[in-house]
Amino acid sequence: MKITNVRTAVVEANFDWTLVRVETDFGLTGLGEAFFAPGLTATIHSLGEFLKGKDPLQVEPLVRNMFAAASAAGGAGQVFHAVTGIETALWDILGQHLGAPLWKLWGGKYRDKVRIYADCHGGDALESLDALLQPRHPDWDQSHSQWNPSAGSHSERILEEYSPKAYADKAQRMAEQGFTILKFDLDVPNPYTVDGYNRSLGRQEIEYLAGLMAAVREAVGPKVELAADCHWKFAPDDSIHLAEALQPYRLLWLEDPIPPDNMDALKFVRDHSPVPILSGENLYGRQGFRQMIEQQAVAIVAPDLQKVGGLSEGLRIAELADLYYMPIAPHNISSPVGTLASVHACACMPNFLALEWHASEVPFWGEMLTEGSLIKNGSIEVPNRPGLGATLNEEVVRRYAKSGEPVFA
């Protein structure tokens, strides 16, 4: 069996969902997904040319060879994204060829269902962002077209969307759908931000942000777990003050209060925070996670399995974390394709905690696969069909494809 083509399609959802298809002369095709990045499809196509004529069943050697071929790009970034998407598709081919689901190729599963946590962003403030994280308004997103200027200024509307009431309402809706872990953003517009660049948090701002989580806790009660995401925005001392203000609401974790580049600073926050600290979505490969795990600079490790360097690499990172009794809660903003790939990997991690889902407002989420919506009562059943275990609905992909990007052409 030989690889004949590597093709891509990009769906314009809340983020760019970059799908990868590997084709063979044996009639088998594999499906994967790569985390978005500027110019990503060009990198995938370059690696695809490198792979033509090679045996797709040699998954691990091909991954190593791709990294070696692209080594001049360094040890992080979009090459990792591209390799990860291709690697997933190769595992899909191998599973189909052997008649086994991905989890069986990796030695078996610890669970039949994978717990999903709902990323609720900030109330109803849905945004669709391009590869440079700039807002856009695709046709399917009706939230912006419904704004009536007579109802108030744009700034007033933003503050209303990021209000305690908006947070509480969204929390209640998601809990009613069966989710038992909810996450909200705290790096959001609020009336008390003094300087958006210097990482500082004043007393009033901390009280306001804590009030958002207080409203969520009151809305859902004590049985639903809560988490908060800061997207690397705050200073170490202020992050600790924020965690202290959040302590009464019993958060499962506080995510990325500071960037992960300085492990000493991150460990300082972890050591002084009354709330467990989670990080990892912007790290790459085992080497990228090694210092964080060995120093125990966080309480919970969060690799993104569509960018970390491959599903197998994600399993190795989980194994390294397990040596220190650290749980894994993978970051995930992918389509159903990447989400299902992550489900297979999470099923094989003994220290798995929960997998993120970030598409509650994307109306066509349940149409992307012919199997329909994957999530039921806050969990996804681990597939038993060969390979990835799902079939892509290409009609839906074409309907929501990003302009200028070919669809598997």
Steps between C-alpha positions, in 0.01 A plus 500: 500500500628846406391856573376670185373838627457715808211746463339761723173682559439793735160550662423854617352431842568686825863432403655360182445125509783368280420146385763268353436206269772249411429287193658168401526277194327230707168683500522597866488864609578639843354807670660735749494859624770758567472798737472824302796723412573759230619324184432157648360331189813586301711325763273194492523484121881526512515210744253314280738521206774363724278206595392395151599143421567410863330225701217655708506213748843609627343770714770565760797498256310734265434744784867502592599543137260794454647679801852434371412632155351819651759539777613840374161635617595432864343306782156660520231664291305413192719210387382324816141587410544363148675180608232437762218522246681267261592257778136469604405414141777238486371337818153500342637311199685249718190438710284444193762267349514290817128524576567661840405833662784737584482431873562132438816581301636673811445207733140537620270747673441585864144626444210459261393864521710815509383784724461831317519843656319788331698813427235768542727790399319801648126466512355543150798688360579262215775608263631339187873564470732456203852355511632832635229507768319787329119507530298409193131453435424192290150457360405241761578739790185701560601645836648822361230571243238492775649798685272803502703825533203671666540260792830659599861549392723216389698535825180470703404189305841341563475565875151348500630187327775464760273565797426275800150440361633389160745264669232355727253452216755318285606282791144397568438412134814287476433322829152415376664330200679263735846658531652458844806723442465855367779745418471878457745768387620762748724699264195688379387862459385651827445850639809498722793424269755780533771385258455212258873446449680497834339179640379677813171429679355757737282419798176599323585295194578193710170541684313532171661189350435301817141621483461338159591161646285566807201545268583177319534307826166633623335404171619137485545412867772287658475188282641653180877550484626841388821624341626837378735596216725810502683452167843596641389857575597577861808552717606233755403689818171620357423147380538379857273779628242400238525134606447601862184688400379194308567253781145508648359369171703177507643512147639184349777710347620848401641481148799688363506798736850579367692383191673158531832630364643571845462180701638655816229767493234241420614280788492805729134550411421131540673484841308801636161455335212348699350393165671228290687644200466351150714574194653343191301577185787700346778253573635249249629146535639320803792738523264793515312346793793340682598798715140584587432144613832433674478829693130438563443860392129427452248271663333390174663455157310608187662404169310573180490172312459670161826695531726322749684287243263206461252293693781263598697795635198600706492152652869526587443838668216348701728214603768746613242697700373179658844442653426810713132410558390798292167477315451584131222727370574555129427831335271461199336754268474261206225374276339161567793344309771626735274454800442134417873446446559647845231274645694193385816630666324607820348153532856363522628740770466367855536853640238660272271757663287665230513611135401849389215579259484853358220499242171537686392788273612347167170393341643236268713315758263201497495486119874468437499120537240266355473346848348827628584677823758319710420650840230351719448604862843657526701210362605334173490125453831353388449356148547132427504531121835464321731799490358834607155345490311778324406616150535862392198672346676670208186686395507687832873561466445658158208708624708660775842489331729800539515718191820451302580160648443192280289218639715187469599608147 
